[in-house]
Amino acid sequence: MKRSFLVLICFLLTNSFIKPQSNINPDISLIGTFNTFTDLYKASPNYGKLIFDNPSMELFIDGYLNPFARAAANLSYEDNKFSVEELYAEILRGLPLDIQIKAGKYLVGFGKINTVHPHAWPFLERPLFHQIYFSPDGFNDIGFNLSIILPTGDIYTNLDLGLYKGDAIGRTEAAIPDDEESIKALRGNSPIFAGRLGSFFSIGDYSDLEVGISSSYGIHSKNSFTLASTPDMIFTKSLYYTYTGLDIKFKYKPDSYTALTLQAEAMLNHRDVLRQRRLLGGLFLDEFDKINTFGAVAYFDYRFNKIFSVGAKYDFTYGLIGDIPSYNTLPNDDKNKTQGISGWLGYYPVEETLALRLGFQDLFFSIADGSHRDNETKVTLQLLFSLGPHKAHPF
């Protein structure tokens, strides 16, 4: 009896030590992506050629620090270089009013698509207006966010309020978008605000709907200028922007073999811009103006037979994809427009581990000065795999 009691005590002590340790071991996942593509527009140097991109990867490390908080890191390897895509911690419980706090570097909650990593999209290319207004990597910034669940009964409603460094906004205009000093020289120390109010509805046994309103406000650049009356004096003015976004997502899933997703996002861009007007005598007069532009994306994705999907996407944005960042291009461009049509086929033999996608994108341009730019058509074959608990795609 005494021996059995000692065995029981040893088991309980051992189990008590092992269990806390297992709870703090982080989940580690590796996402690998291989893209092969060809361009179908003659102006491209890759026209008609089969191009093999260098493989890219994302290493996800995340887990609970304790029962109240968790942390996560996303280390990426792309274009033959490593970078820290995300590194943050968040307090999930224990604060008054069930407030949650998130701090670090991460994908900002503006809309829904931006918060999802690209490997989890059903489509292959980032929405065009994200590239113009947020940078090619999306709205990824350093800061902190407060998340509050509002008392709205059966409708789940969440309010996010955040303050950020503003690098993602500055990257669209900096002379060297990937250089931190270039962004700092453009904007100085000018934090920005971003927030989202979202509500989730269950509208049937098989259907769900989510609607959100987003906003972001701050200084996008600080520009030097001269006046015709005092050409020898240089002035500095802060230029502000306001983004207002609307997102909606509907999902119908009657069984584990079939799912239909409809999603759309739109954003209005209101901002101060700097223009140059040529005067008689060859002098230039700097002028400040206010512009209103917008961008939008809408897509559907239909999953069938559990392992196949098909979908299409439409994009619209002011600004020309591929322009060099400056104070007259990209989000500051109210004259030129880019539109895109995309389609894809997806094959997911084992949904958590592997995805094979064949997609195309056709971009066409409207240029205000009447010049012509050929459509840009691209066909891509993508193989994507996932090792670990982080899912390779949303289903």
Legacy VTK file of the C-alpha trace (Angstrom):
# vtk DataFile Version 3.0
C-alpha trace
ASCII
DATASET POLYDATA
POINTS 395 float
0.000 0.000 0.000
2.810 2.333 0.947
4.633 1.546 -2.295
1.494 2.243 -4.362
1.042 5.548 -2.577
4.638 6.566 -3.378
4.141 5.615 -7.049
0.990 7.733 -7.160
2.769 10.738 -5.599
5.655 10.430 -8.097
3.189 10.267 -10.987
1.300 13.353 -9.829
4.477 15.340 -9.264
5.920 14.306 -12.619
2.687 15.101 -14.410
2.433 18.502 -12.711
5.897 19.444 -13.971
5.378 18.089 -17.463
2.007 19.742 -18.073
3.058 23.378 -17.493
6.134 22.787 -19.609
4.027 21.476 -22.516
1.777 24.506 -22.280
4.625 26.959 -22.855
6.296 25.106 -25.703
5.545 27.173 -28.818
4.020 25.888 -32.033
6.501 25.994 -34.899
5.361 25.894 -38.517
7.070 26.275 -41.857
5.247 27.488 -44.983
7.085 27.024 -48.289
6.038 28.568 -51.620
7.260 27.826 -55.144
6.063 29.984 -58.049
6.556 29.393 -61.749
5.153 32.028 -64.116
5.168 33.472 -67.591
4.257 36.947 -68.849
1.981 37.176 -71.873
2.585 40.841 -72.774
5.270 41.574 -75.352
6.847 44.522 -73.534
7.984 42.233 -70.725
11.507 40.765 -70.816
9.895 37.534 -69.589
7.430 37.357 -72.500
6.759 33.734 -73.402
9.465 32.461 -71.067
8.981 30.059 -68.204
10.406 31.790 -65.109
11.148 29.953 -61.878
11.032 32.245 -58.848
13.382 31.577 -55.986
11.485 29.608 -53.327
10.187 31.620 -50.399
9.315 30.532 -46.907
7.694 31.744 -43.702
8.644 30.380 -40.294
5.854 30.836 -37.741
6.572 30.549 -34.026
3.693 31.200 -31.660
2.350 30.087 -28.322
1.111 31.102 -24.905
3.526 32.831 -22.554
1.134 32.159 -19.665
-2.647 31.735 -19.285
-3.113 35.455 -19.965
-0.776 36.244 -22.862
0.710 34.833 -26.027
3.440 35.841 -28.465
4.183 35.179 -32.121
6.937 35.666 -34.688
6.871 35.323 -38.466
10.302 35.134 -40.084
10.317 35.198 -43.868
12.811 34.378 -46.600
12.022 36.031 -49.917
14.126 37.351 -52.809
17.194 35.710 -51.232
16.976 37.661 -47.968
15.575 37.129 -44.494
13.284 39.586 -42.725
11.024 39.783 -39.687
7.488 40.062 -41.009
5.818 39.953 -37.610
6.971 39.952 -34.005
4.406 40.733 -31.323
2.866 39.821 -27.975
-0.729 40.178 -26.875
-2.627 40.072 -23.587
-5.800 38.085 -24.195
-7.436 37.992 -20.773
-7.191 39.422 -17.310
-7.719 43.114 -18.123
-10.843 45.088 -17.134
-13.813 44.965 -19.543
-12.139 42.029 -21.339
-9.803 44.441 -23.139
-7.058 42.813 -25.210
-3.743 44.527 -25.989
-1.412 43.705 -28.851
2.033 45.293 -29.339
4.912 44.806 -31.759
5.159 44.478 -35.547
2.215 42.847 -37.306
-0.460 43.070 -39.994
-2.718 45.979 -39.078
-6.452 45.313 -38.784
-7.587 47.550 -41.631
-10.210 45.508 -43.452
-10.086 41.705 -43.359
-7.835 40.665 -46.243
-4.832 42.578 -44.900
-4.843 40.584 -41.642
-4.555 37.262 -43.509
-1.132 36.074 -44.653
-0.831 35.718 -48.449
-0.413 31.937 -48.311
-3.926 31.723 -46.818
-5.641 33.691 -49.614
-7.554 31.671 -52.204
-6.117 34.026 -54.875
-2.431 34.533 -55.747
-1.892 38.307 -56.088
-2.297 41.012 -53.448
-5.253 43.368 -54.106
-4.177 46.327 -56.240
-5.349 49.073 -53.905
-3.363 47.458 -51.075
-0.235 47.777 -53.215
-0.948 51.433 -53.982
-2.053 52.690 -50.555
-0.296 50.291 -48.145
2.889 49.161 -50.009
3.557 45.865 -51.835
3.744 44.040 -48.486
0.405 45.342 -47.244
-0.362 47.358 -44.120
2.376 45.904 -41.884
3.523 48.279 -39.155
4.950 48.690 -35.653
2.653 49.803 -32.847
0.023 48.685 -30.387
-3.682 47.941 -30.535
-6.549 47.809 -28.015
-9.344 45.382 -28.808
-12.719 45.632 -27.091
-15.765 43.363 -27.417
-18.874 45.527 -27.384
-22.091 44.431 -25.590
-24.288 43.899 -28.661
-26.130 40.746 -27.650
-26.145 37.875 -30.129
-24.195 39.927 -32.681
-20.468 39.641 -32.017
-19.016 43.167 -32.357
-15.357 44.048 -31.919
-13.661 47.456 -31.834
-9.927 47.803 -32.565
-8.033 51.035 -31.880
-4.339 51.283 -32.675
-1.403 53.681 -32.863
1.443 52.892 -35.274
4.836 54.112 -36.438
3.622 54.750 -40.011
6.341 52.978 -42.004
3.783 51.195 -44.204
2.303 54.545 -45.251
5.705 56.167 -45.827
6.893 53.233 -47.936
4.527 54.207 -50.752
6.305 57.569 -51.198
9.885 57.149 -49.918
12.640 57.416 -52.517
14.002 54.082 -51.265
10.912 52.251 -49.949
12.854 49.467 -48.210
15.205 51.825 -46.374
14.166 52.950 -42.887
16.189 56.160 -43.058
14.504 57.115 -46.337
11.082 56.743 -44.712
12.195 58.675 -41.646
13.519 61.526 -43.808
10.157 61.673 -45.574
7.848 61.547 -42.532
9.936 62.276 -39.462
8.501 60.933 -36.196
4.779 60.993 -37.034
2.668 58.160 -35.563
-0.569 57.270 -37.322
-3.929 55.960 -36.123
-5.797 52.918 -37.464
-8.938 51.210 -36.241
-11.790 48.905 -37.233
-15.322 48.220 -36.029
-16.561 44.807 -37.112
-19.705 42.738 -36.543
-20.239 39.035 -37.162
-23.695 37.618 -37.919
-24.933 34.071 -38.178
-27.695 34.187 -40.797
-28.613 30.538 -40.955
-27.441 27.046 -40.189
-24.855 27.182 -42.969
-24.203 30.886 -43.600
-22.236 33.623 -41.850
-21.726 37.301 -42.602
-19.125 39.765 -41.349
-19.191 43.533 -41.949
-16.540 46.030 -40.930
-15.692 49.734 -41.102
-12.031 50.781 -40.945
-10.203 54.079 -40.707
-6.633 55.345 -40.648
-5.404 58.905 -40.162
-2.061 60.668 -39.891
0.830 62.361 -41.689
1.936 60.630 -44.864
4.865 62.992 -45.553
6.484 66.311 -44.692
7.420 68.279 -47.789
9.620 71.294 -48.393
8.330 73.948 -50.788
8.943 77.454 -52.044
6.564 80.260 -52.991
6.796 82.451 -56.076
6.726 85.556 -53.875
9.687 84.352 -51.793
11.663 81.945 -54.007
14.706 82.037 -51.712
12.807 80.759 -48.662
12.029 77.098 -48.009
8.987 76.106 -45.984
7.983 72.712 -44.557
4.411 71.485 -44.347
2.920 68.273 -42.970
0.620 66.468 -45.397
-2.232 64.465 -43.872
-4.250 61.515 -45.154
-7.481 59.806 -44.130
-8.373 56.278 -45.232
-11.953 55.091 -44.769
-12.666 51.462 -45.551
-15.652 49.127 -45.790
-15.375 45.328 -45.887
-17.924 42.549 -46.146
-17.533 38.777 -46.190
-20.183 36.096 -46.717
-19.578 32.374 -46.398
-21.957 29.533 -47.175
-20.818 26.057 -46.116
-23.577 23.418 -46.181
-21.143 20.537 -45.587
-17.437 19.717 -45.362
-17.258 19.174 -49.138
-18.687 22.474 -50.357
-18.113 26.131 -49.506
-18.829 29.435 -51.225
-17.047 32.612 -50.128
-17.961 36.096 -51.340
-15.793 38.973 -50.136
-15.380 42.637 -51.035
-13.454 45.629 -49.699
-13.412 49.287 -50.707
-11.436 52.276 -49.465
-11.703 56.054 -49.888
-8.441 58.007 -49.799
-8.604 61.696 -48.803
-5.209 63.402 -48.620
-3.115 66.539 -48.941
-0.736 66.508 -51.887
2.033 68.728 -53.244
1.931 69.833 -56.877
4.251 71.898 -59.052
2.912 74.457 -61.539
5.179 76.002 -64.153
4.948 79.784 -64.407
5.970 82.138 -67.194
9.704 82.597 -67.173
10.395 78.969 -66.269
9.742 79.322 -62.529
7.903 76.612 -60.640
5.281 77.343 -58.007
4.617 74.712 -55.358
0.963 74.281 -54.545
-0.881 72.179 -52.016
-4.068 70.450 -53.029
-6.573 67.979 -51.606
-7.579 64.891 -53.544
-10.121 62.083 -53.172
-9.394 58.718 -54.745
-10.470 55.168 -54.027
-9.808 51.505 -54.598
-11.818 48.283 -54.312
-11.603 44.522 -54.667
-14.264 41.807 -54.900
-13.925 38.062 -55.360
-15.671 34.730 -55.075
-14.177 31.344 -54.294
-16.158 28.135 -54.705
-14.904 24.933 -53.135
-16.245 21.617 -54.392
-15.542 17.923 -53.854
-13.614 19.052 -50.771
-10.237 19.243 -52.538
-10.923 21.602 -55.485
-11.714 25.302 -55.726
-12.338 27.830 -58.468
-12.620 31.595 -58.190
-12.324 35.012 -59.778
-11.408 38.510 -58.566
-11.880 42.063 -59.807
-9.630 44.951 -58.716
-9.788 48.704 -59.196
-7.522 51.429 -57.911
-6.310 54.935 -58.646
-2.584 55.003 -59.325
-0.517 52.884 -61.702
0.880 49.560 -60.545
4.633 49.589 -61.100
5.150 53.356 -60.685
8.163 54.587 -58.738
7.093 56.061 -55.364
6.996 59.867 -55.247
4.614 62.643 -54.186
2.949 62.564 -57.624
2.424 58.795 -57.934
0.775 55.845 -56.231
-1.560 57.101 -53.416
-0.992 60.726 -54.509
-2.149 60.019 -58.072
-5.699 61.200 -58.814
-5.404 61.026 -62.605
-4.444 57.474 -63.592
-6.142 54.165 -62.851
-5.358 50.441 -62.830
-7.880 47.615 -63.117
-7.337 43.885 -62.878
-9.167 40.639 -63.524
-7.899 37.418 -61.948
-8.952 33.784 -61.907
-7.650 30.597 -60.336
-8.044 26.867 -59.881
-6.983 25.263 -56.624
-6.203 21.675 -55.654
-5.839 20.725 -51.959
-5.238 16.954 -51.675
-4.802 17.171 -47.889
-6.061 20.570 -46.879
-3.725 21.408 -43.999
-0.512 20.404 -45.753
-0.483 21.143 -49.485
-1.988 23.466 -52.079
-1.494 23.587 -55.850
-2.876 26.672 -57.632
-3.007 27.784 -61.231
-3.900 31.439 -61.676
-3.857 34.316 -64.121
-3.999 38.084 -63.740
-4.703 40.660 -66.429
-3.976 44.322 -65.614
-5.200 47.190 -67.786
-4.489 50.872 -67.379
-6.198 54.239 -67.916
-3.620 57.012 -68.306
-4.798 60.613 -68.114
-2.383 62.078 -70.677
-3.679 59.733 -73.381
-0.538 57.593 -73.620
-0.943 53.866 -74.113
0.272 51.063 -71.886
-0.271 47.473 -72.922
-2.249 45.102 -70.767
-0.070 43.040 -68.466
-1.084 39.391 -68.325
0.611 36.862 -66.105
0.023 33.124 -65.614
1.342 31.538 -62.419
1.590 27.979 -61.141
2.055 27.856 -57.365
2.920 24.986 -55.055
2.503 25.702 -51.362
3.147 23.386 -48.429
2.742 23.593 -44.669
4.711 21.801 -41.938
3.244 22.201 -38.494
-0.062 23.461 -37.074
-0.188 26.715 -39.086
-2.662 26.099 -41.900
-1.693 26.530 -45.532
-5.116 27.908 -46.508
-8.330 28.951 -44.790
-10.427 25.785 -45.250
LINES 1 396
395 0 1 2 3 4 5 6 7 8 9 10 11 12 13 14 15 16 17 18 19 20 21 22 23 24 25 26 27 28 29 30 31 32 33 34 35 36 37 38 39 40 41 42 43 44 45 46 47 48 49 50 51 52 53 54 55 56 57 58 59 60 61 62 63 64 65 66 67 68 69 70 71 72 73 74 75 76 77 78 79 80 81 82 83 84 85 86 87 88 89 90 91 92 93 94 95 96 97 98 99 100 101 102 103 104 105 106 107 108 109 110 111 112 113 114 115 116 117 118 119 120 121 122 123 124 125 126 127 128 129 130 131 132 133 134 135 136 137 138 139 140 141 142 143 144 145 146 147 148 149 150 151 152 153 154 155 156 157 158 159 160 161 162 163 164 165 166 167 168 169 170 171 172 173 174 175 176 177 178 179 180 181 182 183 184 185 186 187 188 189 190 191 192 193 194 195 196 197 198 199 200 201 202 203 204 205 206 207 208 209 210 211 212 213 214 215 216 217 218 219 220 221 222 223 224 225 226 227 228 229 230 231 232 233 234 235 236 237 238 239 240 241 242 243 244 245 246 247 248 249 250 251 252 253 254 255 256 257 258 259 260 261 262 263 264 265 266 267 268 269 270 271 272 273 274 275 276 277 278 279 280 281 282 283 284 285 286 287 288 289 290 291 292 293 294 295 296 297 298 299 300 301 302 303 304 305 306 307 308 309 310 311 312 313 314 315 316 317 318 319 320 321 322 323 324 325 326 327 328 329 330 331 332 333 334 335 336 337 338 339 340 341 342 343 344 345 346 347 348 349 350 351 352 353 354 355 356 357 358 359 360 361 362 363 364 365 366 367 368 369 370 371 372 373 374 375 376 377 378 379 380 381 382 383 384 385 386 387 388 389 390 391 392 393 394
